[in-house]
Amino acid sequence: MTVNQYVLTLSCPDRPGIVAAVSGLLAERGCNIVESQQFGDAESGTFFMRVQFSAPGGADADALRAAFAALAPELGLDWRLYDLGARPRVLIMVSKSGHCLNDLLFRTRSGLLDIDIAGVVSNHPDLRPLTQSYGIDYHHLPVGPGGREAQEAEVLTLVEHYRADLVVLARYMQILSDGFCAKLPGMIINIHHSFLPSFKGARPYHQAHARGVKLIGATAHYVTADLDEGPIIEQEVARVDHAHSPEELVAVGRDVECLALARAVRWHAEHRILLNGDRTIVFR
């Protein structure tokens, strides 16, 4: 018998009986819960849940969606149902630094990330050889003076062309417009050093070295119109000391950026992240 794998995510006003209603609906349709996690946020009074389950071939996605749509008004559910047989399609945006791109390419080819990298977009040509060595399309879309709107329109065309489910900014050193962010809510993940709002601008690790920092960090977050202030998904840190040169701090920073970004992309691809206002719930 064919067995399909799904993930259900939901949020709703917290009240008794939510877990029973969801598990009962799945049991009635012969589904088997493989993994279930939930969290009640006392501050907002909101309940969050992620359920991974297997379903017999007869319980197709449309039938399950119809069942949850019928249940939703009673509990006030905001819900999504994902078919785990469909790997998320990812468009990566990058500038000149290739460490995060290289890490995502390697993890995907090695089976450590269950995604399909559909293409790579860059405002520079430098990383074309790396990208094409993996057999992936590379699109050089430079941003000329006053040309950001036209360049972003081309990027959105590629998002549609590749049917991308997620855009990853793997050290893409351009500020996205508010309009671009609004068109892809909850679909863009960025990585940056965790010194922000300190040490803004060029050479942040050299600025940090001059101040004698003791921790190097990186933050992966969803992109919103508020620059580098979107909901945080993951953060990684490494301890450093007076013996580290600026160049060594940069190397440590690259490592933690790769780790934080890879985790964020994996959790998004596995549908483990739910938005809670300006924060995230991450069911690891």
N, C-alpha and C positions, 0 to 999 in steps of 0.2 A: 504493500500500500504506500502511495506517495505521501510523504510528510513534509509540510511546509513550516518554515520557521519565521516567526514574527516578533516584533517588539511593539508594545503599546506604551506610550507615555501620556500622562494626564496631570492636570492640576484642577483644583476645584475648592470651594469653601469647605473647610474641615468640618466633619460631622461623623457620627457613628454609622457604620454599615457600608462604607465605600469599598473596602477590601472584599467584604462578603459579596457585594453586588457584582464586582468585576470578576472575582474568581468563580462565582456561581454562573455568570454568563458564559465564561470559557468552558466550565465543566459541562454545561448543558449541550455544548457543541462538540464535545469529545476532545477538547484541547488539553494539553498537559503543560503546566507551568514549570519552566526550567529554572528561572531566576526571578525573584521578586524583591524590590526594594521600595521603601516609602519613607517619607519625611513630612512631619507636620510642623509648619513654621508658626510658632506661637505669636510672633509679632504681627504677622499679617493675617493669621487665621486661615492660611492656605495649606492644603494638603497636596503633596506631590508623590507621584508613583511611576515606577518603570517596571513593566512585566515582560519578560521574554518567555515565549511559549511555542510549543509545537502544535500543529493542527493537522488533522487528517485531510487527505486530498479533497474530500467533499466540502470542507469548510474553507472556501476560497476567500480572498481578501475582500471582495465586494460584499459577500454575505456577512463577514465579520464587521465591516464598516457600517453596514446597515443596522446591525445589532447594537453597536456602540452609539450610533446616531440616535437610536430610539431610547437608549438609556441616558444620554447626555442631559436632556432637559431636567430630568428628575434630580440629578446630582449637581447640575451646573458645571458639567465637565468641559474643559478645554483639552482636547485629546488629539493624538496623532497615532496612526497605525503604520508601521514600516515593515516591508517584506525584506527579510535578511538575505534573500536570494538576489537582491538588486544592490550591487556594490555602488556606493556613492561616487559620482564623477566629480573630479576636482580640477579646477583651473588654478595654476600657481602664478603669482606675480612676483617678480624679482628685479633687482637692479644689478649691481656689480658684485656684491658679496655672495658667494655661492655655497657657503657652508650649510645653510638650512635647506636649500634646494637639493644639494647633494645627499643630505641625510634623508630627506623625504623620498627621493628617487630610490636610494638603496633599500630603505625599509619597505617600500612598496614592492620592489622586485624580489626581496627576500621573504615576502609573505608576512612581514611584521605589521603592516598596515593593510587593512582590507578595503582598499580604495582603488579606483582607476584614475590615474593622472591623465587627463584628456589632452592637456596642452600647457605650455608655459608662455607667459607674456612678460616682456621686459622693455624698459625704456633705453636699454643699452644692448649691443650685440655680443657682449663678452661671453655669456654663458651658453651660447648656441651649441658649441661642440660638446659640452657636457650633456646638455639636454638631448641632443640628437644621438648621442652614443647609447641612449636608452630607447631609441626609436620613437621619441615623442616630439610632436610638432613644437616649433619655437617661433614666436611671433615678436619681431622687433617693432615696437610702436613707440618711437621717441616722442617726447613732449616738447614741442617748440614754444617759443614765446607766445603766450596767449592761446596756446593750442590744447590746453588740458581738456576742454569740453569735447573737442573733436576726438581726442585720443580715448577718452572714457567712453564715448559712443562706440568706438571700434571694439573696446574691451567688452561692452555689453552685448555687442553683436556676436562676439566669440562665446560669451556665456550661453547665449541662446543656441548658437551653432553646435556647441559641444554638449548641450543639455546639462550644464554643470549644476551640481547640487551645492557646491561649496567653492568659494574663492579663498585662497590662502596667500597672504602677503608674507613671503619668505624673505624678509629684509628688502622690501620694496620701498625705496626712499623717496616717495612722492606722497603728498597729502591728497587724499581722495575728497572730491567735492561732496557737499551735503546731499545733492541730488543723486549722485551715484550710490551713496550709502543708503539712501531712502529706498532705492529700487531693489536692494538686496538685504533686507533686514534679517538679522540672525544667520546670514549666509557668508559672512566675511570674517576670517580669523587673522589677527595680526600678532607679531612678536616684536617686542622691544626690550631694551635693557631696563632694569628696574630702578635705575637711578632717578627716573622721572618722578617729580618735576625738577629735581636737581640735575645739574650738568646737562642742560639742554644744548642743542646745536652740534657743531662739529667736534670730533675727537672726545666723546664723553669719557672714555676710559683714561685718557691722558689727564682730563680734568679731575677724575676721581683719584688718580694716582697722586696728583698734586695735593689733594686733601687727605691722603692717607686712609682711604676706605679699608674696611676689614671684611666686607662681604661684597661679592659680585652676584648679581641676580638677573633673572629674565622673567617677563610676564607675557603670557599668551591671553588674548582677550578678543571678544567680538568687537567689530568696528561699528561705531556710531558716528553721528555728526560731531560729537564732542571728541576732539583729538586725543587719542590714547587714554580715554576715560570710559570705554565701553565695559560691559560686564566681564570680570576676570574669570578665566577658565582654569588656568594653572600658573603656578610660579615655581621657580627653581633657584636655589642659591648655592654658592660655594664660598668657603672661607679663604681669604687671602691675607697676606701680611706685608711688612715693610720690605721683604726681600724680593717681591714681585716687581718686575719692570713694567712700564706701560704696555709693552708688546706682550708680555705674559698675561697681563690682565685682559687684553683683547682676546687672547687664546682661550682663557678660562670663560670669558663671556660668550664666545662662539659655542663652546660645549654646552653651557646651560641654556642658551637660546635653542639649540637643536633639541635638547631633552624636553623642554617645556612645550615647544611647538609640536613635536611629534605626539606627545601625550594628548594635547588639546585636539589635534586632528583625529587621533584614534578614538577618543571619547565622543567626539561629534559624529564620527562615522558609525559608531556603535549605538548612537542615540542615547547616550548616557547623560546629556546635559539638558537641563530645563531652566528657562529664564525665570527669575524671581525678582521682578523690578530691575534694579541696577545691579543685581547679583545673580549668581548662578547656583543651581543645585546640581552637583556632579555625583551620580551614582556609579562609583568605581567598581 
